[in-house]
């Protein structure tokens, strides 16, 4: 476990985390919602490990954590309407399902829909990691099979997953809620999961 200040992440510790990621680590990290599992996008073994921990198959969307919307065009096809909605809601506790571009490895896309989850978290720790890395991270909500809520306490994450993840970032307690998931692949936005981000205006 490594403790990083949630508002002013220490650059030395951020670099330690990146060193681990670049060696193939799967980490547990705090976001602006619950904790998440993460690895480098090109790390096939890491993505497979995340799916095993979560006990989900390839139809479960993994999510690219991005610094800002400037990275979206590389990994997803975004029309003007979708972009305006995302601009209004980011950074924040939202995951957007979008058509993937060819830059996204097929193994990370939904096998039938060819879509990818993307989000821009309002988290200084995640932002510092992404800024130093210069590219997105691949992630999934840290919710274990059979649990009613995602994990939110670093000590519990270490207790339950200390032998299956390579690093737990202690950035303080997270929330018990995952992000809201909004599908932007159709004619109108569709709420796929109600979570921490307010989506009431889309349900109306």
C-alpha positions as CSV (number, residue, x, y, z in Angstrom):
1,X,0.0,0.0,0.0
2,X,1.2,3.5,-0.8
3,X,-0.4,6.6,0.8
4,X,-0.8,9.6,-1.6
5,X,-2.3,12.9,-0.6
6,X,-5.8,13.1,-2.2
7,X,-5.6,16.8,-3.0
8,X,-1.9,17.4,-3.5
9,X,-0.4,14.2,-4.8
10,X,3.3,13.9,-4.2
11,X,5.2,13.7,-7.6
12,X,7.7,11.2,-6.2
13,X,5.0,8.8,-5.2
14,X,3.1,9.3,-8.5
15,X,6.3,8.2,-10.3
16,X,6.6,5.2,-8.1
17,X,3.1,4.1,-9.2
18,X,3.9,4.7,-12.8
19,X,7.1,2.6,-12.5
20,X,4.9,-0.3,-11.2
21,X,2.3,0.2,-14.0
22,X,5.0,0.1,-16.7
23,X,6.2,-3.2,-15.3
24,X,2.8,-4.7,-15.8
25,X,1.1,-3.9,-12.4
26,X,-2.6,-4.0,-11.7
27,X,-3.4,-1.4,-9.1
28,X,-6.3,-0.3,-6.9
29,X,-6.7,3.5,-7.0
30,X,-9.2,6.1,-5.7
31,X,-11.3,8.0,-8.1
32,X,-14.0,10.7,-7.7
33,X,-16.5,7.9,-7.1
34,X,-15.5,4.4,-5.7
35,X,-12.1,2.8,-6.0
36,X,-11.1,1.2,-9.3
37,X,-8.8,-1.4,-10.6
38,X,-6.4,-0.1,-13.3
39,X,-3.5,-1.1,-15.6
40,X,-2.0,0.2,-18.8
41,X,-4.3,-0.1,-21.9
42,X,-1.7,-2.1,-23.9
43,X,-1.3,-4.6,-21.0
44,X,-3.3,-7.7,-22.1
45,X,-2.3,-9.7,-19.0
46,X,-3.3,-6.8,-16.8
47,X,-6.8,-6.5,-18.5
48,X,-7.2,-10.3,-18.1
49,X,-6.3,-10.1,-14.4
50,X,-8.8,-7.3,-13.9
51,X,-11.6,-9.4,-15.5
52,X,-10.6,-12.4,-13.3
53,X,-10.7,-10.3,-10.1
54,X,-14.1,-9.0,-11.1
55,X,-15.2,-12.4,-12.5
56,X,-16.6,-10.8,-15.7
57,X,-16.2,-11.8,-19.3
58,X,-15.2,-9.8,-22.4
59,X,-18.7,-8.4,-22.8
60,X,-18.2,-6.3,-19.6
61,X,-17.0,-2.8,-20.6
62,X,-13.6,-1.8,-19.4
63,X,-13.2,2.0,-19.2
64,X,-10.4,4.3,-20.4
65,X,-9.6,6.9,-17.7
66,X,-8.6,10.1,-19.7
67,X,-7.0,13.4,-18.6
68,X,-9.5,15.5,-20.6
69,X,-11.7,15.4,-23.6
70,X,-8.8,16.1,-26.0
71,X,-7.9,12.3,-25.8
72,X,-11.4,11.2,-26.8
73,X,-11.0,11.6,-30.5
74,X,-8.1,9.1,-30.6
75,X,-10.1,6.3,-28.9
76,X,-13.8,7.0,-29.6
77,X,-16.0,8.3,-32.4
78,X,-17.8,11.3,-31.0
79,X,-20.4,13.5,-32.7
80,X,-21.1,17.1,-31.8
81,X,-24.2,16.3,-29.7
82,X,-22.3,13.7,-27.6
83,X,-19.3,16.0,-27.2
84,X,-21.4,18.8,-25.9
85,X,-23.0,16.5,-23.3
86,X,-19.6,15.1,-22.2
87,X,-18.1,18.6,-22.0
88,X,-20.9,19.6,-19.7
89,X,-20.5,16.6,-17.4
90,X,-16.7,16.3,-17.2
91,X,-14.7,16.0,-15.2
92,X,-17.1,14.0,-13.1
93,X,-18.5,10.7,-12.0
94,X,-19.8,9.6,-15.4
95,X,-18.8,6.8,-17.7
96,X,-19.7,7.2,-21.4
97,X,-20.2,4.3,-23.8
98,X,-19.0,5.3,-27.3
99,X,-18.1,3.6,-30.6
100,X,-14.4,2.6,-30.4
101,X,-11.8,3.7,-33.0
102,X,-9.2,1.4,-34.5
103,X,-6.7,2.7,-31.9
104,X,-8.5,0.6,-29.2
105,X,-7.3,-3.0,-29.2
106,X,-10.1,-5.4,-30.1
107,X,-9.7,-7.3,-26.8
108,X,-10.7,-4.1,-24.9
109,X,-13.8,-3.4,-27.0
110,X,-17.2,-5.0,-26.5
111,X,-16.9,-8.0,-28.8
112,X,-20.2,-7.4,-30.6
113,X,-20.9,-3.7,-30.3
114,X,-17.3,-2.5,-30.8
115,X,-17.7,0.0,-28.1
116,X,-15.5,1.3,-25.2
117,X,-16.2,3.0,-21.9
118,X,-14.5,6.4,-21.4
119,X,-14.4,8.8,-18.5
120,X,-12.7,11.9,-17.2
121,X,-12.5,11.6,-13.4
122,X,-12.4,14.7,-11.1
123,X,-9.6,13.2,-9.0
124,X,-6.3,14.9,-8.4
125,X,-4.5,11.5,-7.9
126,X,-5.9,10.1,-11.2
127,X,-5.2,13.4,-13.0
128,X,-1.6,13.4,-11.8
129,X,-1.1,9.8,-12.9
130,X,-2.5,10.5,-16.3
131,X,-0.5,13.7,-16.8
132,X,2.7,12.0,-15.9
133,X,1.8,8.9,-18.0
134,X,0.7,10.9,-21.1
135,X,-1.9,8.4,-22.0
136,X,-5.1,6.9,-20.6
137,X,-5.4,4.0,-18.0
138,X,-7.6,1.0,-18.5
139,X,-9.9,0.6,-15.5
140,X,-12.9,-1.2,-14.0
141,X,-15.0,-0.5,-10.9
142,X,-13.6,-2.3,-7.8
143,X,-16.7,-4.3,-7.0
144,X,-16.1,-7.9,-6.1
145,X,-18.5,-10.8,-6.9
146,X,-21.3,-11.0,-4.4
147,X,-20.7,-7.6,-2.9
148,X,-23.6,-5.1,-2.8
149,X,-21.4,-2.1,-3.1
150,X,-17.9,-1.3,-4.6
151,X,-15.0,-1.3,-2.2
152,X,-14.2,2.1,-0.7
153,X,-11.8,1.7,2.2
154,X,-8.1,1.2,1.4
155,X,-7.5,-1.1,4.4
156,X,-10.4,-3.4,3.3
157,X,-9.0,-3.5,-0.3
158,X,-5.6,-4.5,1.0
159,X,-7.1,-7.1,3.3
160,X,-9.2,-8.7,0.5
161,X,-7.0,-8.1,-2.5
162,X,-3.5,-7.7,-1.2
163,X,-2.4,-11.0,-2.8
164,X,-4.0,-10.4,-6.2
165,X,-3.2,-6.7,-7.0
166,X,0.3,-5.3,-7.1
167,X,-0.4,-2.0,-5.4
168,X,-3.2,-0.3,-3.4
169,X,-3.1,3.5,-3.4
170,X,-4.5,4.9,-0.2
171,X,-6.1,8.2,-1.1
172,X,-8.6,8.2,1.7
173,X,-12.0,6.6,1.8
174,X,-14.0,6.6,-1.5
175,X,-17.7,6.5,-1.9
176,X,-19.9,3.4,-2.0
177,X,-21.2,4.4,-5.4
178,X,-19.9,3.7,-8.9
179,X,-20.2,6.2,-11.8
180,X,-23.4,6.8,-13.7
181,X,-23.1,5.1,-17.2
182,X,-24.5,6.9,-20.2
183,X,-24.6,5.1,-23.6
184,X,-24.0,7.6,-26.4
185,X,-24.1,5.2,-29.3
186,X,-27.7,5.7,-30.2
187,X,-29.9,8.6,-31.4
188,X,-30.4,9.8,-27.8
189,X,-28.4,9.3,-24.6
190,X,-29.5,6.3,-22.6
191,X,-28.7,5.8,-18.9
192,X,-27.4,2.3,-18.5
193,X,-26.5,2.6,-14.8
194,X,-27.6,5.2,-12.1
195,X,-24.6,6.0,-10.0
196,X,-23.0,9.0,-8.3
197,X,-23.3,11.4,-11.3
198,X,-26.6,13.1,-11.6
199,X,-28.5,11.8,-14.6
200,X,-32.0,13.0,-13.7
201,X,-32.1,15.4,-16.5
202,X,-31.5,12.6,-19.0
203,X,-34.4,10.5,-17.5
204,X,-36.9,13.2,-18.0
